[in-house]
Amino acid sequence: MTVQARSHRRWWALAVIALAQFMVIMDTSIIGVALPKMRADLGFSQANLSWVFNAYVVAFGGLLLLGGRLSDLLGARRVFSIGWVVLLAGSVLAALARGPWLELGGRAVQGVGAAMIAPAALTLLMMLFGDEPKELTKALSLYGAAAPAGGTAGVFLGGVVTQWLSWPWIFWLYVPIALVAIAVIPAVMPATAGHRGRVDITGAIAVTGGLALAVFGIVRAPHLGWGSVDTVVSLAVAVVLLAGFVAIEAKRHAPLVRLAIFRTPNLGAANLAQLLLGAAWIPMWFFLNLYLQQVLGYGAFAGGAALLPMTAAIMVLMVGVAPRVLARFGFRSPTVVGLFLLAAGLAWLSFARPGGNFAVDVLGPSLVAAAGMALAFIPSLGTAISSARPEEGGLASGIVNTSYQVGSALGLAAMTALAAAHGASQLGHPRALTTGFSVAFIGAAIMAAAGGLLALITLRQPPRGAGTPKAVPQDRTGQPVAAR
């Protein structure tokens, strides 16, 4: 194959990788505008409605480390393909569900598939573009822009389908897309050899169980009481499981996570930025959807359309502005400024009124928040991935995806608890709902501001002043060269 043909094929491969990111994020957003109808049809309570989101995110975030490890052991392309098959199966189950538990089961299976797809996708991206820093920055920008594109499509398509068809069709949409992806992967993706090693199933169970119990306890606490036996036991067992996970990893010869990886310069700091970014951004998206529909009275389609300006702004800024800012200022300043901008947009959203309107209460603050997300996402993501050793690309990809998804799940659980405690469970009472949503926006703003402050303190710009992530060494076949 000629150099030109290989170059052409890798951009087609990037299109499939971006499609994977698009689908994974669309899976978190497409249910947003459908939540009120799903609540009525499936029998969810207002307080438990967030589990339609959390069932996916807990499985996704909890198993990402396992997905990254499997990507390193079995080969990224193989795990990438298997992940699409699992995502397809979960989508069919979610579409066919006629009760809360089957719906949550389908969402969890979708999360398992996403946990295999996401780290394998980033590993493949680094293999394809890691030898050229400028091309890598461009590829990461396009990959990053696929996230808000998926968010936009999810919100918009969710609104269209929910209003004119029915909510199960938001899951049937995945079937043809997944089938196309599965068919083209062998033709465009580079073959990837795995490495010998063992899979730490015990560690995966501990971290997933700990995360699930933590979210479960936090979501139920406003109704049962923070001092209730159920809440205390749930959170205590979660802490024990997560502590057990760390202990298991410290003793394993072939751990799910090599704990020493966190001593890599900037890796821990960049992952912390991603965690707090998810803890701020996802609650904003979740409660903004509810504010538009339950307070302002928007229908599913209108609610989705109202979020298009915000998501379009993220796409334009990520593709057209973020790479230039990264090249000019490096990764530290955009991450810090972006997180503080996101905090400012969230604080502005907290002033939303019960009798408000889109132009005054939503448009301006959502665009400020979008600018912050666009600035912070790419540099923190690229730094987290490129800081690790080349042979641990799958692990680094799994860790950074885990950071964002764990932040998303715990942030949403905490903000749901705050909102419910301040009136957000009182359907039909716009003033009480708005008060609860405003408190959630303030809490999310605190998360973003904390992320900006910690990034300012902990991130260190390399002395050479490079603004792009470092390249990943490769041999002539395109395989990453293991560090010696």
N, C-alpha and C positions, 0 to 999 in steps of 0.2 A: 504494500500500500504506500502511495506517495505521501510526502510530507503534507501537501495541500489536502489530500483526501483525509488524512488523519486529523488535520486541523478542522476540516469541515465536519467530520463525524463527531468530534468532541463537542462542537456547539450543538449538534442534535442531541448528544448525550446530556448536555446542560439543560436543554429544553425538557427532557424527561425528569431530570433532577429537580428543576424548578416546578414541574408539574406535581412532583411528590410533595414539595413544600407547600404548594398551592392547596393540595388536597388535605394535607395534615392540618393546616390552619383553617381551611374551609370547614373541616369537621368540627372545629370548636365554635365557629361563628354561625353556621347555617341553622343551628337550632335556636338561635337567639330570638328571632322574631316569631318563631313557631311555639315558643314556650307557653304563652297563654292558652293556645288551643290544645297543646299537649297536656297541660294541667287539667283542662276540662274533660278531655276524652279519656285520659288514662288514670285519672283519679289522684294526681299528685296534690299535695298541699302547697301553699305559697312558700312555706319555709323549706320544704323538701325539694322544691323545683330545681334548685341549683345542682342537685345530684344528676340531672340529665347532662349537665356539663361536667360535673366532677367525676362521674363514673368513667368518662373517657379520659379526663386529664390525670386521674390517679393511676389508672392502668398505664397510660402513656408515660407519665413522669416516673412511676415506680419501676418500670421495666426497661427504661432507656439504657441504663447501665448494662443490663443483660443483653440488650440489642447491640450495643457497641461492642461488647465482648464477643458475641456471636459473629459480628461482622469481621473482627480480627481473626477469629478461629476458622470460620467456614468460608470466608471470602465475601467481600462487600456485595458483589453482584448477586450471589446466591441468596443472601439474606434480604437484599432489596426486593428480589422477586417474590420470596416467600411472604414478605410483609404485605405486598399488594394482594396476595391471595387471602391472607387473614383479614385484611381490611375489607375486602369484598364480602367475605362470609359474615362479618359483623354488621355490615350495612344491610344485608338481606334480613338478618335476624331483627335488627332495629326497625326495619320497614314493616315486618310482619307482626310485631309485638302488639298485643291488645291489652296489656296491663303494665303496671309500673316495673315489676321485677324483670320481665322479659325485655322491656325497653332498656333498663339499666344494664342487663346482660349483654345486649347487642352493642350498646355504647362501650362497654368494657372490652369486648372483643375487638371493636374498632381501635381502641387505644392500644391493645397488644400489637395489632398490625402496624400502627403508626410508630410504636416503639422500636420496631425492626426497620422500618423504612427510613426514619429520620437520621440516625447515626450512619447507616450505610450510604445514604445520599451524600452526606457531607464528606465521608471518606472518599467516595468516588469523585466528588468535585475537586478535592485536594490532589488526588492522583492525576486528574486530567489537566489541571491548571497550576499546580504547585511549583512548576519549574520556571514560571514567568510571573514575577510579582505584579506587574501592571495588569496582565490578563487575569490573574487571580483576584485582584481588587474588583475588576469589572464583573467577573463571574460571581463573586460574593455579593456584589450590589444587585445583580439580576436575581440571584437566589433570595436575597433579602427582600427585594421588591415583590417576589412571588407570595410572601406572607400577607402583606396588605391586600394584594390582588385576591388571594384566597378569602381574606376577610370581607372584602367588598362583594365578591361573588356569592359568598355564603349569606351575607345579610340581604343582598338584593334578590338572589334566587330563592332564598328562604321565604322572603316576603311574597314574591310572585307565586311560588308553588303553593304556599299555605293559603293564600287568598283565593286563588283560582282553581286549584286542584284540592289537595289535602296534605297534611304534614307528612304521611309516610313517603310521599314522593320525594322529599328532600333526601331520603336515603337511597331510593331507587336510582337517583342521578349518578351515584357512585359506580353502579354496575358497568355501564358501557365504558366509562373512563378507565376503570381498573382493568377491564379486559384489553383495551388498547395498549395500556402501559405494559401489561404482562407480555403481550405479543411482540412489542418492539424492543424490549430490554436486551435480548440476546444479540440483536443486530447493531445496537449503538453503544452499549456499555462495554468497557474493557474487561477482559477476563481477569479475575483476581484470585490469586492463590491464598489459601488460608494458612494458619500457623498451628503447630501442634500445641495442645494445651487442654485443660479441663474447664468445664463450665461450673461456676459456683452457684448452684441452684439454691442452696441454703441462704446465701447472702441475698439473692434476688427476692426470695420469699420474705426475709426479714425486712428489707428496705421497703418493699411494696406494702406489706402488712402494716408497718409502722406509719407510713404516709397515709394509708387509707383510714386507719384508726384516728390519727391526728385530725384529719379533715372531718371525719364522722363526729368526733367529740366536739369540735369547734362549732360545727353547724347546728348541733342539737343543744348546745349550752344555753342559748337565750331562752329556750322553752323549758328545759329541765332544771336550769340553774347551774352556775359555774361550780357550786359546791356540792351538787348532787352526786350520789354514788355512781350513776352511769357515766357522768362527765369525767369525774376524777379517775375512775377505772379505765375508761377509754384512753384518756391522755397519758395516764401512767403506763399502761401497756404499750402505747405508741412510743414513749420515751425508752422503755426497756428494749423494744424491738430495734429501734434505731441505734441505741447504744450497743446492742448485740451485733448489729450489722458491722459497726466499726470494729468491734472486738474480733469478729469472724474474719474480716478483711486483713486485720493486722497479723493473724496467725496463718492464713492460707498461703500455701506455696504458690498457687495460681489463683489469686483473688479476682473477684469481679472488678474491683478498683484497687490499683496499687496506690496506697495512701501517700506514698512518697511523691506521687505526681503533683500533689498540691504544694510541694516546696518549689516547683518550677516557677521562676519569676513571672509575675503577672497573671498566671493561670487562675489562681484562687481569687484574685481581685476581680478579674474579668467575669468569672462565673458568679461572683457575688453581685456584680452589676446586672447581669442577666436575670438573676433570681429576683432582685428587687424591681427590675423593669417589668417582669411578668406579674409580680404582686401588685403593681400599680395599674398596668395597662388593661389586664383582663377584667378586673372589677369595674373599671371605667366603662368598658364596652358592654358588660353585662347589665349594669344599672342604667346606662344611658338608653339601652333598648327598652327597659321597663319604664323609664320616665316618659319616653316618647309615646308608648302605647297605653300605659295605665294612668298617666297623669294628663298628657296632652291629648289623648284620645285618638292617636294615629292608628290606622289599620296596619296589617302586616306589610303590605306593599309600600305604603307611605313611610312607615318606620324604617324599612330597609333603604328606601331612596334618600331619606334624610341623612343617612350616614355616608352616602357616596362622596360628598365633598371632602370629608375628613380622610377617607381612605385613598381617594385620588391624590390628595396632597402628599400622603406618605409615599405613594409610588413614584410621583414626580421627584420628590426630594431625595429618595433613596437612589434612584437611577441617575438623575441629573446633577445633584448637588453633593450628596454624601461622599462619592469617590474623590471629588475635587477638594472637599474640606479635609478628608483623610490624608490626601497627598500633601496638602499645604500645612496642616497643623499636627499630623500624627493622630494616634488613637486616643490619647488621654483627654485632651480638651473637648473634642466632640462628645465623648461619653459623658463627661461632667456637665457640660452645657445642656446636652440633650435631656438628661435626667432632671435637671432643674427646670427646664422649659416644660417638661411633662408635669412636674409638680405645680407649676404656675397655671397650666391649663386646667388641671383637676381642681385646684383651689377656686378658680373662676367658675367652674361648673357647679360648685357647691352653693352658689348664689341663685341657682335655678328656682323659679317661682311656681307655685301651684297653678296659677293662671297664666303661665308664661307662653312664649311662642318660640319657634325654631330660630328665627333671625336674631333675636336678642339673647336667648338663654342657651342655645346649643351651638350655633355656627362658629362664633368667634372662639370660645374656649376649646372647642373640639379641634379647630385648626392649629391653635397653639400647642395642644397636646400632640397632634400629629407631627408637627415640626420637631418636638422633643423626641418622639419615638424614632423618627427617621434618622436623627443625628446620633442617637445612642446605640441603636441596634447593631449596625454594621461593624463599627470599630470594636465593640465589646465582643461580638461573635467572632470576628476574625482573630482577635488577640487570644481568645480562649482556645481556639482550634490550633493556631500556629505555634503556641507556646510549648506544646507537647513534643515528645520524640516521634519521628515519622512512623515507627512501627506501632505506636499507640494512637494512631489517628482515629480509629473506631472508638477507642475509650474516650479520647478527648471530645469527640463529637457527641458521644453518649452523655458525658458529664455536662457539657454546656446546654444540651437540650433538656437534660434532667433539671438543671438549675432553673431554666426558664419555666418549665412545666410545673415543677414543685412550687416555685414562687407563685405561679398562676393559681394552683389548687389551694395552697394555704392562704394566699392573699384573698381569693374569692370567698373562702370559708370564713375568714376573719371579718371581711367587710359585710358578708351576709349576716353574720351574727350581730355586728354593730347596727346594721340597717334595721334588722328585725327588732332589736331592743329599743329603737327610736321610732317605731311606727310603720315600718315598711311592710308589715304583714297585714295591715288593715286595708284590704281591697275595698274600693269604692269610696275611700276618703283621701282625696287628692292632697290635702294639706299634710296629713300624717305620712302618706307615701313619700311626698317630696322631702319632708324632714328626714326620714330614714335614708333616702337616697343621698341627700346632701351630706349626712354624716359619713356615709360610705365613700363619697368623693373626697372628703377631708382626710379620711384614713388612708386612702390610696395616695393622696398628695404627700402625706407624711412618708409613705414607703418610697416614693420617687425621690423626695428630698434627701432621705437617708441614703439612698443609693448614690445620689450625686455627691454627697459629702464624703462617703466612704471611698468612692472612686477617686475623688480629689486627693485623699490621704494615702490610698494604697497603690494606685496605678503608677507605674514608673515608665516614663518615655525612654527608649534606648538612647544611649549617647550619640549614636550615628544619626538620629533624627529622622529615621525612615518613617514614612507615613503609611506604608503598606505592610501587611503581614509578611513574615519571612517565608521564603519558598521552601517547599518540601523536596529534598533530593530524590531523583529518580534514576533508574537505569535505562538502558536503551529500549526496553520493552514497555516502559511507562510505569513499572512497578516502583513503589517507594523503597529507597535504599535504607536498610536498618542501620541505626546508629551503632558505631563500633567503639 
